[in-house]
Amino acid sequence: MTTSTPAVSPLRQRMIEDMRMRKMAPKTQTSYVRNVSRLAAFLKRSPDTATIEDLRRFQLHLVDGGTSPTTLNAIVTSLKFFFEVTVRRPELALGMRSVRLPQKLPVVLSREEVAKLITAAPNIKHQTALALAYGAGLRVSEVVALKVGDIDSERMTLRIEQSKGRKDRYAMLSPLLLQRLRTWWRVAHAQGKMLPGGWLFPGLNPIEPLTARQLNRAIHDAAEVAHIDKRLSMHSLRHAFATHLLEQKVDIRVIQVLLGHKKLETTTVYAHVATEVLREVVSPLEVLPTL
């Protein structure tokens, strides 16, 4: 008995080819196709037959259905690509509007909480991974993608390859972090888990890396053990890295480079949560002349 795979329509195939030509990430391609399919399901006909009024009704349908601003903007971006590039009818994209995202301040851990969190991680691999995320300000995707050869102990840097925005960059490597990494390497190597030139944090199968989901589960377990009642993720350690550097008077443009932010505005959010900086500001009330 043979199973047949569903035929891909010429329109979808053309869109996939348009995305491949631009070397868009596989996850992005999947998301774009899924979002165009949502429009087709709403219209109950081929999406390339949509009108400006159809797109307006579709966006109202999404808003009334409680679609989050982030998801809504992702759908708008997908449809703009579909109509501007694949269908070549850019005027249809005029019927879609992006929405302003709510500005929320990140949850920031204190230095004491970071120390407790790392110590409370379930094993040396997770402890080292958490220390790395905080000590170098890395995204969880960057942590799990590191290989042993990405550590440059002479220049005291970490090579981050093809991270967000498909950019390479170098992250800082402090002496204490290097010491932790060497300790982990010796333990993993002795256990036969560290392959030559392999992943810095291998999974149960050393050929595969530890996953972002496994690390996020580890940080939640560590937070419970450490009695830290904050809504955390691995990204919280990156937030803490940036905030603590700002409180240490490190120039915000340097922090921008270390984080790999394209725009300075993305980094300036940490000025709102650096409480030690705020405490050092003297209120003008304090310097009013005494009458």
Residue pairs with C-beta under 8 A, 6 or more apart in sequence:
8 16
11 46
11 47
11 48
11 86
12 33
12 36
14 86
15 32
15 33
15 36
15 82
15 85
15 86
16 29
16 33
18 81
18 85
18 86
19 28
19 29
19 32
19 81
20 29
24 32
25 166
31 74
31 78
32 78
32 81
32 82
35 74
35 75
35 78
35 79
36 47
36 78
36 79
36 82
37 47
38 75
39 47
39 50
39 55
39 58
39 79
40 46
40 47
42 58
42 61
43 49
43 50
43 54
43 58
47 82
48 86
48 87
48 89
50 58
50 83
50 92
51 92
51 95
52 91
52 92
52 94
52 95
53 95
54 95
55 79
55 92
55 93
55 95
55 96
56 95
59 72
59 76
59 95
59 96
59 97
62 71
62 72
62 75
63 72
67 75
69 99
69 100
69 101
69 102
70 101
72 98
72 99
73 98
73 99
73 101
76 96
76 97
76 98
77 98
79 93
79 96
80 93
80 96
83 89
83 90
83 92
83 93
84 90
84 93
105 269
105 272
105 273
106 235
106 236
106 239
106 269
106 270
106 273
107 230
107 231
107 232
107 236
107 239
108 236
108 239
108 240
108 243
108 273
109 117
109 228
109 230
109 232
109 236
109 237
109 239
109 240
111 240
111 244
113 226
113 228
113 230
114 134
114 237
114 240
116 226
116 228
117 130
117 219
117 222
117 223
117 226
117 228
117 232
117 237
118 127
118 130
118 131
118 134
118 222
119 127
119 226
120 221
120 222
120 223
120 225
120 226
121 127
121 129
121 130
121 218
121 219
121 221
121 222
122 218
122 221
122 222
124 183
124 184
124 187
125 184
125 188
125 201
125 210
126 215
126 218
126 222
127 180
128 180
128 181
128 183
128 184
128 201
129 143
129 144
129 201
129 210
129 215
129 218
130 215
130 218
130 219
130 222
130 234
130 237
131 177
131 180
132 138
132 143
132 146
132 177
132 180
132 181
133 139
133 140
133 143
133 215
133 234
133 237
133 238
133 241
134 237
134 238
134 240
134 241
135 172
135 174
135 176
135 177
135 180
135 241
136 158
136 171
136 172
136 173
136 174
136 177
136 241
136 258
137 171
137 172
137 238
137 241
137 242
137 245
137 258
137 259
138 158
138 160
138 171
138 238
139 163
139 164
139 234
139 235
139 238
140 212
140 215
140 216
140 233
140 234
140 235
141 163
141 164
141 212
142 160
142 163
142 171
143 201
143 215
143 234
144 199
144 201
144 209
144 210
144 211
144 212
144 215
145 160
145 161
145 163
145 209
146 158
146 160
146 199
146 200
146 201
147 197
147 198
147 199
147 200
148 185
148 194
148 196
148 197
148 198
148 199
148 200
149 197
150 158
150 159
150 160
150 161
150 200
151 158
151 173
151 178
151 181
151 200
152 158
152 159
152 173
153 173
153 178
155 170
156 172
156 173
156 174
156 175
156 178
157 170
157 171
157 172
157 173
158 170
158 171
158 172
158 173
159 168
159 170
160 168
160 169
160 170
160 171
160 260
161 168
162 168
163 169
163 260
164 260
165 260
165 262
167 260
169 257
169 260
171 258
171 260
172 258
181 200
185 194
188 194
188 202
192 206
193 202
193 206
194 202
194 206
195 202
195 206
195 207
198 206
198 207
199 206
199 208
199 209
199 210
201 209
201 210
202 208
202 209
202 210
203 209
203 210
203 211
203 214
212 234
215 234
216 233
216 234
219 232
219 233
219 234
219 236
219 237
220 232
223 230
223 232
230 236
238 259
239 270
239 273
241 259
242 255
242 258
242 259
242 267
242 270
243 270
243 273
243 274
245 254
245 255
245 258
246 252
246 255
246 270
246 271
246 274
246 277
247 274
247 275
247 276
247 277
252 264
252 267
252 268
252 270
252 271
253 264
255 267
255 270
256 264
256 266
256 267
259 266
259 267
261 267
271 277
